[in-house]
Amino acid sequence: MKTTCFDHLVSIQAERGAAFVVLLDPDKLPLPEIESRVALCEEASADAFFVGGSLVHSADTDVFVRQVQAFTKLPVIGFPGSVAQISASLDAVLYLSVVSGRNPDFLFGRHVYVAPLIRRLGLEAIPTAYMLVESGTLTTAQYMSHSLPLPRSKPEIAAATALAAEMMGMRLLFLDCGSGADESVPIDMIESVRATCESPIVVGGGLRTSRSISDRVVAGASVIVVGNAFEQAVNGSYIQDLADAAHHMESKPL
């Protein structure tokens, strides 16, 4: 049986600590730089690539994804901010529902439009509960989704939200402070979700140091997502340090 992208991400936790995923934003990474960026990430032992952004308007997503696919054998998974970011060239797509907010369009509305397209393209859809977390600044994801973030000081609200999503069948629980966030997801919030839920936890936003990553892996993160940090410091040794922090720390079992 063919290994799915979901299985690939989850299996890494048992083997190395947590999956280390690099987010590539078509608006921020020019096509001529894709080959070198992908090579740096692969050399640093990245486990997969997410492709997408809250607002992608200056690039053709399909062309971008095909370019990434040309230079990597790692899974390339869509992290779409809109229907326009769905590409036939993706290996899978995070089927996101913004459960932290109450905007019906992002809870379920747009999903109705995109479901037949995903089926027609034959893409693996990974049901993902997307939870925006208060980060100290207004992020693009919050603005575009018209969604209030989960309060940083209320881990119990995050845990209850994640549990509800898990009971509804979501397979990934994605806690995200958003691209360029001032702060990352609080450790006690990850611990609370981990103690309450069994599903893999994805953590992203504001992760710029190896210590910030290792602390969140120990707290219970199954997948670490880093993107904005590489846009500011494209350095192979820096990427390696972050990947090592995700891979070599002992994480709590699912």
VOTOR-716344 format. One record per residue: chain; x, y, z of N, C-alpha, C in turn. Coordinates in steps of 0.02 Angstrom, whole numbers, padded with zeros to 5 digits, m for minus. Example, Ala and Ser with C-alpha at 12.3 -4.5 7.8 and 13.67 -1.06 7.14 Angstrom:
2
c:nu:nv:nw:cau:cav:caw:cu:cv:cw
A:00660:m00284:00390:00615:m00225:00390:00660:m00165:00390
A:00642:m00112:00354:00684:m00053:00357:00645:00002:00394
END
This chain:
254
c:nu:nv:nw:cau:cav:caw:cu:cv:cw
A:00042:m00060:00000:00000:00000:00000:00044:00063:00000
A:00027:00112:m00041:00066:00173:m00046:00061:00213:00019
A:00119:00237:00043:00120:00279:00102:00091:00347:00087
A:00045:00370:00127:00015:00436:00116:00059:00490:00146
A:00047:00551:00126:00085:00607:00155:00070:00614:00230
A:00008:00601:00249:m00010:00603:00320:00031:00551:00358
A:00034:00490:00333:00072:00437:00366:00146:00455:00370
A:00172:00486:00317:00242:00507:00316:00257:00556:00372
A:00215:00606:00380:00225:00656:00432:00221:00626:00502
A:00171:00583:00513:00161:00554:00579:00216:00505:00597
A:00241:00467:00549:00291:00416:00563:00356:00446:00588
A:00370:00507:00567:00434:00539:00585:00438:00551:00660
A:00382:00564:00692:00383:00577:00764:00411:00517:00802
A:00390:00458:00782:00414:00398:00816:00488:00385:00802
A:00510:00407:00743:00579:00393:00723:00629:00444:00748
A:00609:00509:00746:00660:00561:00758:00638:00618:00805
A:00577:00618:00827:00555:00671:00872:00496:00710:00846
A:00503:00745:00791:00448:00781:00758:00468:00794:00686
A:00417:00797:00643:00431:00813:00573:00449:00887:00567
A:00496:00902:00523:00518:00970:00511:00497:00990:00440
A:00450:01036:00436:00421:01056:00372:00438:01128:00357
A:00457:01141:00295:00473:01209:00273:00416:01236:00231
A:00391:01294:00250:00337:01327:00213:00366:01372:00159
A:00346:01360:00097:00367:01401:00040:00308:01443:00017
A:00316:01509:00019:00263:01555:00000:00277:01580:m00071
A:00234:01565:m00120:00245:01587:m00189:00253:01662:m00197
A:00224:01701:m00151:00230:01774:m00154:00299:01798:m00133
A:00334:01757:m00093:00396:01780:m00063:00459:01745:m00089
A:00450:01691:m00126:00507:01654:m00154:00505:01656:m00230
A:00549:01695:m00262:00550:01699:m00335:00567:01631:m00366
A:00539:01618:m00424:00550:01554:m00458:00624:01537:m00467
A:00667:01586:m00486:00738:01568:m00496:00774:01546:m00432
A:00745:01560:m00374:00778:01542:m00311:00753:01476:m00282
A:00703:01445:m00315:00674:01384:m00287:00726:01328:m00282
A:00764:01317:m00335:00812:01261:m00335:00861:01265:m00276
A:00891:01324:m00266:00940:01331:m00213:00907:01325:m00144
A:00847:01353:m00136:00812:01349:m00071:00793:01277:m00054
A:00767:01242:m00103:00749:01172:m00092:00810:01131:m00075
A:00865:01142:m00110:00927:01105:m00097:00952:01117:m00026
A:00949:01179:m00003:00970:01195:00066:00928:01157:00117
A:00863:01156:00105:00818:01124:00152:00827:01048:00152
A:00837:01019:00094:00848:00947:00091:00913:00927:00125
A:00965:00966:00114:01030:00953:00146:01024:00958:00222
A:00978:00998:00246:00968:01007:00318:00918:00956:00346
A:00899:00907:00305:00855:00852:00327:00783:00874:00339
A:00758:00920:00299:00686:00936:00302:00647:00874:00282
A:00586:00868:00307:00546:00808:00295:00491:00818:00242
A:00473:00880:00230:00420:00895:00181:00418:00970:00169
A:00382:00990:00118:00370:01060:00104:00295:01074:00105
A:00276:01129:00136:00209:01157:00129:00215:01214:00078
A:00165:01221:00035:00164:01276:m00013:00098:01314:m00005
A:00103:01380:00004:00043:01420:00009:00054:01483:00050
A:00001:01519:00060:00003:01581:00099:m00066:01609:00107
A:m00074:01654:00154:m00139:01685:00166:m00161:01728:00108
A:m00112:01757:00072:m00128:01802:00016:m00075:01792:m00038
A:m00092:01750:m00087:m00047:01738:m00143:m00077:01770:m00205
A:m00044:01823:m00230:m00072:01860:m00286:m00022:01874:m00342
A:00042:01863:m00329:00093:01882:m00379:00123:01823:m00414
A:00096:01763:m00403:00127:01705:m00434:00073:01655:m00455
A:00090:01613:m00505:00047:01558:m00526:00065:01499:m00482
A:00019:01479:m00438:00034:01426:m00390:00054:01361:m00423
A:00020:01343:m00478:00036:01280:m00512:00107:01280:m00540
A:00126:01336:m00570:00194:01342:m00597:00244:01337:m00539
A:00229:01370:m00484:00273:01368:m00426:00281:01297:m00400
A:00225:01261:m00392:00228:01193:m00366:00266:01147:m00412
A:00256:01154:m00477:00292:01112:m00525:00367:01124:m00521
A:00387:01187:m00509:00457:01203:m00501:00486:01169:m00438
A:00448:01172:m00384:00471:01139:m00323:00478:01064:m00334
A:00428:01034:m00365:00428:00963:m00378:00487:00942:m00421
A:00509:00986:m00465:00565:00970:m00510:00630:00961:m00473
A:00635:00988:m00411:00699:00988:m00376:00697:00949:m00310
A:00642:00913:m00297:00639:00876:m00234:00601:00811:m00242
A:00618:00764:m00199:00580:00701:m00194:00539:00700:m00129
A:00544:00753:m00090:00505:00758:m00028:00432:00774:m00045
A:00386:00757:00000:00315:00774:m00012:00306:00850:m00016
A:00265:00871:m00064:00248:00941:m00072:00173:00947:m00058
A:00157:00979:m00003:00088:00979:00022:00060:01049:00021
A:00000:01057:m00006:m00031:01122:m00009:m00055:01146:00059
A:m00041:01209:00073:m00065:01243:00134:m00103:01304:00109
A:m00163:01293:00079:m00196:01344:00039:m00231:01398:00080
A:m00223:01459:00058:m00260:01514:00086:m00323:01529:00046
A:m00329:01497:m00013:m00387:01507:m00055:m00392:01450:m00104
A:m00449:01445:m00138:m00460:01393:m00188:m00409:01398:m00244
A:m00387:01459:m00260:m00340:01470:m00315:m00272:01438:m00302
A:m00259:01418:m00240:m00194:01389:m00224:m00194:01312:m00227
A:m00247:01283:m00253:m00250:01210:m00263:m00219:01193:m00330
A:m00168:01149:m00329:m00133:01131:m00391:m00133:01055:m00400
A:m00141:01034:m00462:m00139:00963:m00478:m00070:00933:m00464
A:m00019:00974:m00460:00049:00951:m00451:00066:00937:m00378
A:00022:00953:m00331:00034:00939:m00260:00029:00865:m00246
A:00063:00843:m00194:00057:00774:m00172:m00002:00765:m00125
A:m00019:00818:m00090:m00076:00817:m00044:m00095:00889:m00029
A:m00151:00898:00005:m00172:00965:00024:m00201:00962:00094
A:m00182:01011:00136:m00213:01018:00201:m00284:01045:00190
A:m00334:01006:00208:m00404:01026:00200:m00423:01064:00263
A:m00410:01129:00262:m00411:01171:00322:m00480:01196:00340
A:m00496:01191:00404:m00555:01223:00432:m00532:01267:00489
A:m00546:01332:00485:m00523:01378:00536:m00570:01373:00596
A:m00557:01325:00640:m00602:01311:00696:m00593:01359:00754
A:m00541:01400:00753:m00532:01450:00805:m00579:01509:00796
A:m00605:01517:00736:m00649:01574:00721:m00721:01550:00710
A:m00764:01597:00696:m00834:01581:00685:m00858:01606:00617
A:m00812:01618:00572:m00829:01637:00504:m00849:01575:00466
A:m00913:01566:00448:m00936:01504:00417:m00903:01490:00350
A:m00880:01542:00316:m00848:01533:00251:m00783:01493:00258
A:m00746:01504:00314:m00683:01469:00324:m00691:01408:00369
A:m00749:01401:00400:m00764:01340:00438:m00786:01284:00391
A:m00828:01302:00342:m00855:01250:00297:m00873:01275:00228
A:m00887:01340:00221:m00914:01366:00159:m00873:01353:00097
A:m00810:01374:00097:m00768:01366:00038:m00751:01293:00024
A:m00757:01252:00074:m00741:01181:00067:m00789:01147:00017
A:m00850:01171:00016:m00899:01143:m00031:m00878:01155:m00103
A:m00850:01214:m00116:m00829:01230:m00184:m00767:01191:m00205
A:m00721:01180:m00158:m00657:01151:m00176:m00657:01075:m00173
A:m00704:01044:m00137:m00704:00971:m00129:m00707:00934:m00196
A:m00752:00953:m00243:m00753:00918:m00307:m00688:00926:m00346
A:m00656:00984:m00339:m00593:00996:m00374:m00538:00950:m00347
A:m00534:00945:m00281:m00484:00901:m00250:m00496:00828:m00271
A:m00558:00808:m00272:m00575:00740:m00294:m00555:00729:m00367
A:m00572:00777:m00409:m00557:00771:m00481:m00482:00767:m00494
A:m00443:00804:m00455:m00370:00805:m00464:m00336:00744:m00432
A:m00374:00707:m00394:m00346:00647:m00362:m00297:00662:m00306
A:m00306:00719:m00272:m00260:00739:m00219:m00279:00707:m00152
A:m00229:00691:m00113:m00241:00669:m00044:m00262:00729:m00003
A:m00320:00725:00028:m00345:00780:00070:m00335:00761:00143
A:m00302:00804:00181:m00289:00791:00252:m00332:00839:00293
A:m00387:00814:00322:m00430:00857:00363:m00391:00888:00421
A:m00389:00955:00423:m00345:00990:00470:m00384:01044:00506
A:m00383:01040:00573:m00413:01092:00615:m00362:01147:00623
A:m00376:01205:00592:m00328:01260:00594:m00349:01309:00648
A:m00304:01320:00695:m00319:01364:00753:m00269:01421:00756
A:m00292:01480:00741:m00251:01540:00747:m00243:01557:00821
A:m00182:01574:00840:m00167:01590:00910:m00142:01662:00915
A:m00165:01698:00965:m00144:01767:00976:m00068:01770:00977
A:m00039:01817:00938:00033:01817:00928:00067:01883:00944
A:00030:01933:00964:00060:01998:00979:00056:02047:00922
A:00031:02024:00865:00022:02068:00808:m00035:02042:00765
A:m00065:02085:00725:m00117:02064:00678:m00083:02031:00618
A:m00095:01966:00608:m00063:01931:00553:m00109:01931:00492
A:m00079:01916:00434:m00118:01913:00372:m00173:01860:00377
A:m00157:01803:00408:m00205:01749:00414:m00267:01772:00454
A:m00256:01809:00508:m00312:01834:00547:m00353:01883:00507
A:m00319:01929:00473:m00354:01981:00436:m00395:01951:00379
A:m00365:01905:00341:m00398:01877:00282:m00456:01831:00301
A:m00450:01797:00359:m00503:01750:00378:m00556:01781:00422
A:m00547:01846:00440:m00594:01880:00485:m00605:01838:00548
A:m00550:01813:00576:m00554:01766:00631:m00518:01792:00693
A:m00552:01794:00749:m00519:01810:00812:m00473:01751:00831
A:m00412:01764:00852:m00368:01709:00872:m00385:01684:00942
A:m00361:01624:00957:m00368:01598:01025:m00324:01639:01072
A:m00349:01658:01130:m00309:01698:01177:m00249:01657:01204
A:m00191:01689:01206:m00130:01654:01228:m00135:01629:01300
A:m00171:01664:01341:m00173:01648:01412:m00228:01598:01430
A:m00260:01569:01379:m00316:01523:01392:m00304:01456:01358
A:m00256:01416:01381:m00242:01352:01349:m00301:01305:01351
A:m00345:01313:01401:m00403:01269:01407:m00452:01280:01349
A:m00454:01341:01322:m00498:01354:01265:m00470:01319:01203
A:m00404:01322:01195:m00372:01288:01139:m00383:01213:01144
A:m00377:01185:01204:m00386:01113:01213:m00458:01092:01196
A:m00507:01131:01219:m00577:01114:01205:m00592:01121:01131
A:m00563:01172:01098:m00573:01182:01026:m00543:01123:00988
A:m00482:01104:01006:m00448:01048:00973:m00487:00983:00983
A:m00513:00972:01044:m00550:00911:01058:m00614:00908:01016
A:m00648:00964:01010:m00708:00966:00969:m00692:00949:00896
A:m00636:00977:00871:m00616:00963:00802:m00598:00889:00794
A:m00563:00861:00843:m00545:00791:00840:m00607:00746:00839
A:m00656:00763:00880:m00718:00725:00882:m00757:00729:00816
A:m00745:00783:00779:m00777:00792:00714:m00738:00759:00657
A:m00681:00728:00675:m00645:00689:00625:m00583:00721:00596
A:m00563:00779:00621:m00502:00811:00597:m00441:00767:00614
A:m00394:00760:00567:m00337:00715:00578:m00274:00752:00601
A:m00270:00817:00587:m00214:00858:00611:m00242:00917:00651
A:m00207:00935:00704:m00226:00994:00744:m00170:01045:00736
A:m00185:01099:00700:m00134:01147:00680:m00140:01211:00721
A:m00093:01221:00767:m00089:01282:00807:m00041:01330:00774
A:m00064:01388:00754:m00022:01432:00713:m00030:01505:00736
A:00026:01537:00747:00025:01609:00762:00027:01651:00698
A:00040:01620:00642:00041:01655:00578:00110:01678:00557
A:00117:01690:00493:00180:01711:00464:00202:01779:00493
A:00265:01783:00514:00292:01845:00540:00268:01863:00609
A:00241:01814:00646:00215:01827:00713:00269:01850:00761
A:00251:01895:00807:00298:01918:00858:00314:01863:00907
A:00265:01821:00923:00273:01768:00971:00249:01702:00942
A:00275:01647:00969:00253:01581:00945:00201:01552:00992
A:00174:01494:00974:00122:01462:01013:00148:01446:01084
A:00112:01466:01136:00135:01454:01205:00144:01380:01220
A:00195:01364:01258:00210:01295:01275:00153:01264:01314
A:00125:01300:01362:00071:01271:01402:00009:01257:01360
A:m00001:01294:01305:m00057:01280:01261:m00047:01214:01224
A:00015:01202:01201:00030:01139:01167:00022:01081:01216
A:00047:01090:01277:00041:01037:01328:m00032:01022:01343
A:m00073:01073:01346:m00143:01064:01361:m00179:01026:01306
A:m00165:01044:01243:m00195:01008:01187:m00170:00937:01184
A:m00106:00926:01197:m00077:00859:01196:m00108:00815:01249
A:m00121:00843:01309:m00150:00805:01363:m00223:00788:01350
A:m00255:00827:01307:m00327:00819:01295:m00342:00778:01232
A:m00298:00782:01182:m00311:00752:01116:m00259:00700:01098
A:m00277:00656:01052:m00232:00604:01029:m00203:00619:00960
A:m00234:00664:00922:m00212:00677:00854:m00146:00715:00852
A:m00107:00708:00798:m00044:00744:00792:m00055:00820:00793
A:m00009:00855:00826:m00013:00927:00832:00040:00959:00788
A:00019:01005:00745:00063:01044:00703:00071:01113:00735
A:00132:01138:00739:00145:01203:00769:00184:01246:00721
A:00162:01308:00710:00197:01353:00665:00188:01425:00687
A:00229:01469:00659:00224:01540:00672:00271:01563:00727
A:00316:01609:00710:00360:01640:00759:00416:01595:00785
A:00430:01540:00751:00483:01494:00773:00548:01513:00737
A:00594:01544:00774:00655:01570:00742:00719:01542:00773
A:00714:01505:00828:00773:01478:00861:00765:01403:00874
A:00821:01369:00881:00819:01298:00894:00787:01284:00962
A:00800:01328:01011:00770:01319:01077:00694:01324:01075
A:00669:01373:01038:00596:01381:01034:00564:01319:01002
A:00599:01287:00956:00573:01226:00924:00577:01167:00971
A:00636:01156:01002:00644:01098:01045:00596:01100:01104
A:00584:01159:01131:00536:01166:01187:00466:01144:01166
A:00448:01158:01105:00380:01142:01082:00374:01068:01061
A:00429:01039:01040:00428:00967:01027:00420:00928:01093
A:00457:00949:01144:00451:00917:01210:00380:00926:01237
A:00349:00983:01223:00281:00997:01247:00229:00953:01213
A:00246:00925:01153:00199:00881:01120:00187:00893:01046
A:00224:00939:01015:00215:00951:00943:00239:00891:00903
A:00200:00872:00854:00217:00816:00810:00249:00840:00745
A:00232:00900:00724:00257:00930:00662:00274:01003:00676
A:00334:01024:00656:00356:01093:00663:00358:01125:00593
A:00327:01184:00586:00326:01219:00522:00363:01285:00529
A:00412:01296:00485:00451:01358:00486:00452:01387:00415
A:00441:01451:00409:00442:01482:00343:00473:01551:00344
A:00443:01597:00381:00465:01666:00381:00538:01674:00403
A:00561:01631:00449:00630:01635:00473:00680:01627:00416
A:00663:01585:00366:00709:01573:00310:00709:01630:00261
A:00654:01667:00260:00651:01725:00215:00698:01780:00239
A:00713:01779:00304:00756:01830:00332:00828:01807:00338
A:00839:01741:00342:00907:01714:00350:00914:01649:00311
A:00931:01654:00248:00938:01595:00206:01009:01567:00215
A:01015:01522:00263:01080:01497:00283:01074:01423:00299
A:01116:01382:00266:01111:01309:00274:01121:01286:00345
A:01170:01314:00380:01184:01292:00449:01127:01312:00495
A:01096:01369:00482:01040:01392:00522:00981:01344:00514
A:00966:01326:00452:00912:01279:00439:00926:01212:00473
A:00989:01190:00469:01009:01127:00500:00998:01128:00575
A:01015:01183:00607:01005:01189:00680:00931:01183:00698
A:00888:01214:00659:00817:01210:00672:00790:01140:00661
A:00813:01108:00607:00791:01040:00592:00814:00992:00647
A:00876:01000:00670:00902:00956:00723:00861:00964:00787
A:00840:01025:00801:00800:01037:00861:00734:00999:00858
A:00705:00996:00798:00643:00958:00790:00654:00883:00793
A:00709:00860:00763:00721:00788:00755:00749:00753:00816
A:00790:00786:00854:00829:00750:00904:00806:00759:00975
A:00750:00795:00985:00724:00801:01052:00673:00745:01064
A:00670:00722:01126:00622:00669:01143:00554:00700:01153
A:00507:00680:01111:00439:00708:01115:00394:00661:01154
A:00340:00688:01178:00291:00647:01214:00253:00603:01165
A:00239:00541:01182:00204:00496:01135:00133:00517:01123
A:00107:00496:01065:00036:00511:01049:m00009:00468:01093
END
